[in-house]
Amino acid sequence: MARKLRVGVVGTGNISTAYFRLSKLFKGMEIVSCADINMKAAEAQAKLFGIRAEKVENLIAAKDVDIVVNLTIPAAHYGVAKAALDAGKHVYSEKPFVLSVKEGLDLAKRAQKKGLRIGSAPDTFLGGAHQLARSIVDSGAVGKITSGTAFVMSHGMEHWHPNPDFFFLPGAGPILDVGPYYVTNLIQLIGPVKRVAAFASIPQKERTITSKPRFGQKIPVKTPTTIHGILEFANGAVITMNGSWDVWKHGHSPMELYGEEGTLFLPDPNFFGGVVKQTKKGEPTKKDPAWKHPLGVPNQEHSQGMMANYRTIGLADMALAIAEGRPHRCSMEMALHAIEVMTGLIEAGQTGKVLTLKTTCERPAALGIAEAKSMLAKQKVAAAA
């Protein structure tokens, strides 16, 4: 059995807790250290999870770190990834892994030169619900996908996040912050995107924080918070994608795909589980029978009840893929293509142009039930401590 690859985490903000806890569910990796520009934050997480805390530059140079996980803010993703690659480390980044195609191509060149891997979240598309949808699409049950819709709409982050400023700056907004879940899932289901068009706006020039500890503070909005886009896929499918942080309530499904033989209704791709429904031609809509995929089993308590949460499966898959010499599913090529789709939507919304994309990618391999089970540290799925 190949040894576990050792992981160092840079950035110990909100999302890091999920990585520290949920990584224990999977084989192939072990988190050994963490770092942050705020040393106290790193030390607090290190104490809680039994690892060491160190300065960012020391973690990147550490001999016992094989993969650097980049959980910094989006504006810092490129710099941290570049330093890690130059130090001979594989890199796995939170989304979006870069803020431009130019940055992504530079990182790809550095990785290729040293024989290193780059991976990137989101990995929710590997969840049980979305892999069920993938199996339905691949089986031809709903026919060729010709069109569809995706809606990622809410009223923003300032009501719950303690420091929501970066959400409203270039590099974030609904398309680059939450959109990666939707765009990545569309790519894994349909394939690469050919062209994009969009309209965009900033209805509120500033936001009022209503979360603690900064309740009442005003923050500027410097990136579009409402974007209505159109994605034309290489296979000819045309998908409407609306992203907004200016909507209090709506009644749209998170994602619907319309095929020549029927319709597929998907749950929110920000989550691993949920109900998948489909129709065949004129028949009534039916809930698909339970598909016993291990990454769809509810394992954590949320405000909505028990839900499936297997974040870090993408990181685990990359670690195992390195050891096994196979492609990893949360690939740099797919992440870079998703970046061009999303930045293209923003540019199209600001310029009124229809943009033809320069990047492309292959659909990642499906993750079936047997292979997903083989990645678990324990065959019995349980919540991480």
Protein Blocks (a to p, Z undefined) as FASTA:
>chain_A
ZZddddddehjafklmmmmmmmmmpghiacfbdcdfblmlmmmmmmmnopacddfklmmm
pmkbfbdcdfbdfklmmmmmmmmmmnopacdddddfbfbfklmmmmmmmmmmnopacddd
dfklmpmklmmmmmmmmnomnopafbdcdddddebjklmpmblmlmmgghiajklmmmmm
mmmmmmmmnopcfbdcdddddfblbdcdfbdfkghiacddfbdfbdcdddddfkopacdd
dddfkbfbdcbdfbdcddfkbccddddfkbmbdcddddehjbccddddddddfklccfbd
cfkbpcddfehklmmmmmmmmmnopacfkbfklmmmmmmmmmmmmmmmmnopacddfbdc
dddddddfklmmmmpmbfbdcddZZ
